[in-house]
Amino acid sequence: MFIVPEKEIAALVTRKDNFDAVEQVFASMAGGSAYNFPVIREAIGHADALYGFKSGFDRAALNLGLKSGGYWPGNAEKGLTNHQSTVFLFDADTGKCRAVVGGNLLTALRTAAAAAVSVAHLARKDSKVLGMIGAGHQATFQLQAVAEQRNFEKVVAWNRTSEKLASLQNVADDLGLPFESVSLDELGAQADVIVTIVSSQAAILNDAQVKPGTHIACMGTDTKGKQEVDANLVARATVFTDEIAQSISIGEAQHAIADGSLKQADISEIGAVINGDHPGRTSDDEVTLFDGTGVGLQDLAVASKVVDLAIEKGIAIEVDF
Ligand code: NAD
């Protein structure tokens, strides 16, 4: 069995590795050769923690395993990240544990890769302005991954507290892209691609603020009750997702489904676009929306790539187990 410690991961995988792994597993999910098992998430009644696991099996790539972890709100005071996770991979032929991999950075990387995959397949080719809503832990990863999918000329961004936008500005500076802190009205009026990555219980972006032809990647809503954009905007858009069951229950589409303005049959898996079974965007005026809910198979896909690279580079720690 191999162990790949959290601290080794940043230097191991490239954004292209993550993009390819996530794109491939979305395609396998839509093709029926990969599936996620039901998610477990529980308040454990200790340390205010939420703990759970996401698991699945990709029969094509033979990735079997789970990501286990959750949220410990008291961790920051101890100098630790509040979100903690570890990925366990198993040999699909024998059930033996193949690897244990740090899952914290991988979560950010695979979430950013999902948004990037959606932009690659659904955004207008001539998209020039990238709009970012949110400036928390995930946001810089999102900006880095999405920025390389189109020839963007500018980044516009909004956050509840604008001083936190400095981290996004630094990334934009590194990418050589002009950066502007703007109102939500200005963001919607300018952006051709919008990424939302906030932890909110009410819509932040309204339907009327979004211009025709925009692609929106809603990446923050991963729990019942969370919401980033107006349900009318979801109903107006052509909606794609990683997994339909999650989209309608814990994803951004949950609200439009609940008020009846969107039907489950109106939502398509992004994997179908990747496979060529769905045309994706069909006009320059269409608003496309990717509801990125986050699935366990994404974690397994990137973790498996990390393990392969760690073994190849002699970084993986081998233990007799
Ligand atoms: P974070 O706590 O570091 O940042 C939270 C962000 O949300 C900040 O920009 C904050 O200003 C904003 N925010 C919080 N409450 C708000 C409100 N009421 N109105 C407007 N803005 C508000 O969180 P993070 O790690 O960056 O994660 C962001 C979101 O993404 C979370 O909801 C998290 O659960 C989700 N997430 C989703 C996936 C996925 O696969 N889809 C993966 C990881 C995280």
Boltz pocket constraint, residues with backbone or C-beta under 6 A from the ligand:
constraints:
  - pocket:
      binder: B
      contacts: [[A, 107], [A, 111], [A, 133], [A, 134], [A, 135], [A, 136], [A, 137], [A, 138], [A, 139], [A, 159], [A, 160], [A, 161], [A, 197], [A, 198], [A, 199], [A, 200], [A, 201], [A, 202], [A, 204], [A, 218], [A, 219], [A, 220], [A, 221], [A, 222], [A, 226], [A, 292], [A, 293], [A, 294], [A, 295]]
      max_distance: 6.0
